[in-house]
Amino acid sequence: MTALSIRDLRVRFGAFTAVGGVSFDAADDEVHFLIGPNGAGKTTCVDAITGLVRGSGSVTMGGTELLGRSVQATARRGVGRTFQTASVFEQLTVVQNLDIAAGLHRRWPALLGMRRSVEPRVEQALRDTGLTELQDAAAGTLSHGQKQWLEIGMLLVQDAQALMLDEPVAGMSHDERVATGELLHRVKRGRAVVVVEHDMEFMRTFASRVTVLHQGQVLSQGSVTEVQEDPRVQEVYLGTAAQPEEELVHA
Ligand SMILES: Nc1ncnc2c1ncn2[C@@H]1O[C@H](COP(=O)(O)OP(=O)(O)OP(=O)(O)O)[C@@H](O)[C@H]1O
């Protein structure tokens, strides 16, 4: 089922068109990658979808128009977003971060002391993100990768139906990348997951579908194999269509 439908999305910064009519569908149960060279308009698309910048066109989820709403209103409609730098409360524990994201406004003495019980949705998010063992650790002591997973968990407890993740594996170790890919495939059940990413090996391993942007336009869309074999994609990444597809993986 199509969760998020983007049609003719356009974003201008003054006279400059950063996104010039982008359309794609992000379906439930899929990890949809948005790739493209620097400046292609990937982050601007996500910014427009999540209400951070003004765009024209249409972004619908479950038939409801999202474009024109504030960041908060878009989030309330179920579109969650992470940034490259995780924004967790470093002094609080993992479970306290999740409690706050879930809107479980515990009184501060309780929040600062030991928790009494864990809400089912918080427990589920701990399981999905693999952070159960670390639930009482201060978020500030987590690795870069674990902080990203906590941030994804914070979207899960908010019941986000579409997750927009901006370069989630940047700066991660190989093992953390693999764990993140597996995490995305766990959390995609019943949700659309959209990933902006430069890491081609990560994309190739974990993408259900791929949209390639170039200069604010959709250059190619399809499965990993389809976009890798598309000569226009090879041209943009390699400057020539004559290179073997395998090189795209290492671009
Ligand atoms: N606030 C802004 N004002 C003016 N131009 C902007 C603004 N934000 C982005 N741009 C420009 O819009 C274009 C698209 O930028 P965007 O960050 O969306 O690309 P991207 O594909 O995410 O690139 P990268 O992979 O390097 O992050 C770029 O040319 C960028 O310089």
The ligand as an ORCA input file, in Angstrom:
! r2SCAN-3c Opt
* xyz 0 1
  N      18.351     27.237      2.250
  C      18.867     27.205      1.027
  N      19.038     28.334      0.321
  C      19.554     28.314     -0.933
  N      19.919     27.190     -1.570
  C      19.781     26.034     -0.907
  C      19.243     25.969      0.420
  N      19.222     24.674      0.811
  C      19.719     23.959     -0.214
  N      20.060     24.770     -1.234
  C      20.614     24.351     -2.521
  O      19.690     23.449     -3.102
  C      20.392     22.414     -3.798
  C      19.938     21.070     -3.260
  O      20.468     20.927     -1.956
  P      20.208     19.626     -1.095
  O      20.863     19.830      0.220
  O      18.771     19.302     -1.095
  O      20.970     18.529     -1.956
  P      21.321     17.050     -1.533
  O      20.982     16.195     -2.700
  O      20.697     16.702     -0.242
  O      22.890     17.180     -1.415
  P      23.923     16.501     -0.384
  O      23.933     15.057     -0.756
  O      25.187     17.181     -0.687
  O      23.404     16.743      0.990
  C      21.863     22.690     -3.607
  O      22.351     23.378     -4.752
  C      21.916     23.585     -2.387
  O      23.026     24.457     -2.444
*
